[in-house]
Amino acid sequence: MRHPEPGDGVLRELGSTEPSAEGTALVRGIRRTRRLGLLGEVLDALPGGEAAEYRALLEEAGRCDPGAVADVVHYPATGAWAEETLRRLRTPHGPPPDVAHLGALAAAAGLRAGICFKVTLRPVHGRLVLPTLGLLRPPRPGPLALTERSWDPDDPAALALHALPDGHTALDDLDPYRASAADRAARRLTPKGHKRWDTQWAGALTLMRRYDTARAEETGRLLRSLVPLSGTSRAAGAAPPAAAGSVLARAQPPPALAATLVHEVQHGKLAALAQAVTLHTADRSARYWAPWRADPRPLEGLLRGAYAHLALAGYWQRAALYGARGAWAQHARIRSQVAAALPALEACPELTPAGRVFVGSMAAAERSMDGLGPRGGRYAAARAEVERTRDAWRAAHPGLPTPGPG
């Protein structure tokens, strides 16, 4: 199932990275179309028996309360489960598909919809996760019969999914599909850990609302869950395309977390757009210079990085105009990197017509920052640093095309 291709107008809005009602609606629509298509493929591919029972429960709950069921179906971790399940179904000699998780989805939908039902599930390692609700820790091993009365967040056997202070974003440290093994998600947090994240999240949102209200609102509309990364993770954040609507983030002070959210929400927007429209036809060969990285990047990686950094440049410019300490230096550094990367994107012959509209809007957004710039020669210093980075890249990769001056 594929979402209809967007027109040039909304492509320009998205390319600018600036939030817009049309752009947000398009991203949400693409995500929902993709998720429903994935779930339909999973349900059609699974054998009968248990799957048929779970499908019937989902459908009954959907008739009673479509909104509650949609929240379960479109929860980010559900997408990761669906993609992993399809991979397993299409790999005959690999691990079996996790059909039991479909039962947990159906039970969560039934509980959210408030319908009468009964379904028997088997907890894993003494825990039964109910997506969007939390987990149950039954007192005895073995199968567990669930009914409409099985979930009570005040029951000592229940552990509710933690809600962040904004009220609609979950801090997910429970769902088994919240992150891949490579992402190094944090283990279940203590109440003290939840409180620390509440403080960091509230502080980050306060800063975003102060400096860039539109981006704060966009984050609220596009972000459904935040997954804490472990302290050993090398990444500050990530936005897995399979778990659309989720951001993985390492614990960090509010100013850094705000920047991570801006950066990763843009990755999520571009990943959604790529499911509806082809922006380029380039292969995955790593041959491009990205000023923010030492290794060569494929065109897709350069585009993703430039897009997220362009949004960061705009965010830091607004923060600087508000008077945030150190914001002009951040803006100058990031904008200079984006300005140096854009010529390679604009000149790429593998851009499609839609890609040219999108990249052209990115370039126009970067140029529009000219009117309000930092004082004290910060741009000059930032551009000089980019040139030093370019020279080092040339020396390290003599066999690749040499990027020209930006």
N, C-alpha and C positions, 0 to 999 in steps of 0.2 A: 504494500500500500504506500503510495507516494503522494505527498501534498502538492497541490497545483503550484506551478512556478510563480514566484512573485514578480510584479512589474518593476520597471526601472525606478519609480518613485520610492518605493519601500526599500529597494536595493540601495539607493543613495542614502536614505535615512539610516539604514543599518551600517553602511560603509563608513559613515561619519563617526560611528560609535556613540553618537548622542542618543539618549533614550527618547523613544517616541511611542505613542499609543499603538500606532500601526505596526511598528517593529516588534514591540512586545507581544502583541496579539499574534503576529506571524510566527514568532519563535514558539509560543505556547501551542499554537495550532499544529505546527510541524511535529513537535514533541508528542502531542496526543495522537496524531495520525500514525506516527511511527510506533508508539507503544501499543495501540490497538491492533495494528498489523502484526506486531511480534506476538502478542498474546494469542491472536487468532491462529497464527502458524503453530504455536506451541500446542494449543488445544486440539487442532486438527491432526497434529503429528503424534500425539500421545495415544497409546492404546486405550481401550475402553476400561470398564471396571471402576477403579478409584477415580480416574480422571473424569469420567462421566458424572460421577457423584459430585465432585468438586465443581464441575462446570454448571451443573444444575443449581447448586447452592449460590454460586456467583450470579447466575441469571435471576434467581428469585430475589436475592438481595437488591439487585439492580432495579428490578421492577418496583420495589418498595421505597428505596432511597437511592436514586441514581448518583447524587452528589457524594454520598458517603462511600459508595463503591468506587466511584471515579477516583477518589482520594487514595484508596488502596491500590487500584490498578496503576495509577500514574505516579505513585510514590517512587522516588529515584531507584531504590534498591530493587524494586520489582523489575525494572528494565534490565538491570544487571543479571538477575536470575533468569529472565526470559532469554537473553542472548546466550548465556551459558548453557541453558537447557537445550536450545536449538543446536548449539555446537555439539553437545553430547549426543543428541538424537541423530545427527548427521555423521557421527564418527562411530562406526559399528563396533570397534574393538576398544573403545575408550571407557571411561567411568560411566555408570548408568545415570540417566537423568534424575534430578531431584524432584520426583513427583510429589513427595510429601510436602514440599514447600508450597505447591499449588493448593494443597489442603489447608495450610496455614493462611494463605491469602483468602481462600473462600471463607474460612472461619472468621477471620478479621472483618471481612465484608459483611457477613451475617451479624456479627456483634455490633458493628457500626450502624447497620441498617435497622437493628432492633427486631429482627424476625425470629420466629421459633424455628429451631433447627437442632439436629444432632449429628455430629460427625466424630469419628474416632481417629486420633492422630498419635504418632509415636514420638515422644520427646527425644532429642539428641543430647547425650551427655547430661541428662536430667533437666534440660531446658527446652521449652517450646516457645519459639518466637512467633508473635502475632504482628505482622507488619502494620505500622502506624500506631499500634497500641503499646507494645512492650513485650515482655516475656512472662511465662508461667514457670514456676519451679514446683512441680507436683511432689507430694511427700513420699510417693512410692514409685519405683521403676515400673516400666511397662506401658502399654497403650493407655491413652487418656481420652475419655469421652467428653466432648465439648458440647455445651448447649448455650442458649441465649443468656444463661445465668453464670457462665463460667468466668467472665472477666469483671473483676472488682479491683480497681487500682489501690484501694485501701487494704486489700487482703495481703497478709505477709507473704503469701506464695506468689504474688504478682509484683512485677517491677515495671513501672510505666516508663515509656519513652520520654526522655527529658525534653521539655519545651523551653526554648531560649526566651529571653525577656520580651521579644517582639510579639510573642503569642502564636505565630504561625510557622516558624522555622524550628524543626526538630534538631536537637543535638543527638545524632545517632551513634551510639556506641554499643548497639545491641544486634542489629540485623546482620545475619551471616553473609549477606550479599552487599553490604554497605561499601566494600572496597575489595580489590583483588589482593592476593598475597603479596604481590610486588609493591603495593602501595604502602604497606606497613601501617595499617590503621592501629590506633591505640586500643588497648583492651578496655573492658568495661571500667568506667571511671567511678571513683568514690564520690560521695556527696560533696566532699571538699573540692574534688576535681570539677564537678558540675558548677559549683559556686564560682570557681576561678574562671571557667569559660563564660559564665553569665556576665561577670565583670568585664572580661575582654570584649565580648560581643556587644554589650551595651555601650561600652566606650567607643568601639569602632563605629557603630551606627550613629552615635551622637556626633562624631566627627564628620561622617558622610553627610548627615542631614545639615550640618552647619556649613560645610564647604560646597557640597554638590547635591542639593536636595533631589534633583531628578534621578541621579544615579542611585541614591539611597532607596528611592521608591522603586526603581527598576530592579534592584537587588531583592526587595521584598516580594515582587511579583514573580521573579524567575527562580528564586532560591527556595527550595522546599526543605532541604536538610543540609546540615553541616556535620561532616565526619571528622573527628579529631585524629590527627596523625600521631604516631608515636614519636618520642623524643629522638629516636635514631633515624628518622626520616631526613633525607638530605633536601627534600623539596619543601618550600614554604607553603605550597598549595598545589592543587590539581583539580581538574573538572573532567572526570571520566565521561566520555560520550555515552557509554552504555547506561550510566546512571544519571541521565539528563535531569537537571534541577538540583543536583547535589554539588557541593564543593568540599574537597578534602583540604584541611588546613592544620598546620602545626600551631601549637600554642605560641602566641607572640603578643607583644604590647599592642594596644588598640590602634595607634597610627599605622603600624605595619600590617595588622589584620585588615584594616580598612583598605589599604592598597592591594592586599592579596585578594580581597573580595572583588574589587573593581577589575583586577586582572583576570581572575578566573571566570567571572560572569561573562566577560567578553569571549573567552574560549568557548563557553557553553553556547553563546549566541551563534558564533561562527560554525560550530559543530552542527547545530540545528539547521542553519541555512544550507550547509553542504548536503543535507539529506533531501533538500527540495530542488536545488539548482546546482549545476556544474559550473564552478568558477574557473577551472583550468583543466587542461588535459596532460599536465606534466607527470612524469613518472616519479618514483621515490628516490632517485639518485641524489646523493648529498653533494651539491656543487655550489651552493650559494653562501655568501658571507652574511652573517647576522651580527651586528655590532654588539649585541648583548651576550654572545656566546663565542667560544673559541673554536668549536668544531663546525665543519661545513653542514649546511642544512638543505633538505629538499625544498622545493618551492612551497609545498604545503606548510612545512615548518616555518619558513620565512614569513609567509602570509599570516599564519596564526600568531607568531610572535609580534610582528609589526602591528597587527590589529589590537592586541591586548596592550602593547606599549603606547599606542596612540591614545587609547582611553586613559591610561595612567598619566600621560603628559597633560591631557585636558583636566584631569582631576587635580593634579598638583598645581596647575596654573590657577585654578579656582581657589585652592587652599592658600596659595601664595597671595592672591588678591585679598583674601580674608585676613591675612596676616600671620599664617602658620609659620612657625620657625623652621627654617631649613627647606621650605617648600620650593623656593625659587631655584635652589641648587638641584633638587630632584627633577623639577620640570625641565630645566635647561639640559641636564644630562640625558633624560629619556627622550625629549623632543629631538635632540641632536642625533641620537641613535636612529630614531624613526625616519628623520629626514635623510639620513645616509642610506637607509634600506629601501626607501620608496622608489628611487630611480630603477633599480633592478626589477622591482615588481611591475612598474609601469611599462618597462621595455620588454617584458616577457612575451614572446610570440605565442605561448601556449595558453594565454588567457582567453577565455570564451568571451562573447559579447557581454554576457552578464558579469563576468569577471572584470572586464574593463570598466563597466559602470561602477562596480563596487570599489575597485582600487582607485579609480578616478575620484570617487567621493572621499576615500581615505586621504589622498594627496591634497584635496581641497580643504579638508578639515585641518590638516597640518599647517597649510599656508595661512589659514584664518587665525592662527595663534600669533601672527606677526604684530597685530595691533597692540598687544599687551605683553611685554617681555620683561625679563629680569634686568636689574641695574648692575652696574659694576663689572661689566665684561664677562658675566657668567656664561653667556652663549659662546663667546669666543674661546673661553677656557674649555667648555664642554666639547666644542667642535674640534679643538686641538687634540683632546683626548681621543675622540673618535678617529681622527687621522692616525694617531699612534697605534690604535687598535687595528686599523686597516693595514698599516705597514707591517705589523706583526703577523697578521693573517696571510698577507702576500708571501712573507718569508717562510711561513710554516706550510703553505699549500701552493708550491710553485707550479704544480701540474694543473691547477684549476684556473678558470678565467679570473682575471684580476678585476676586482670591482673598481669602478672609476670613482672620482670624488662626487660626494652627494651635493 
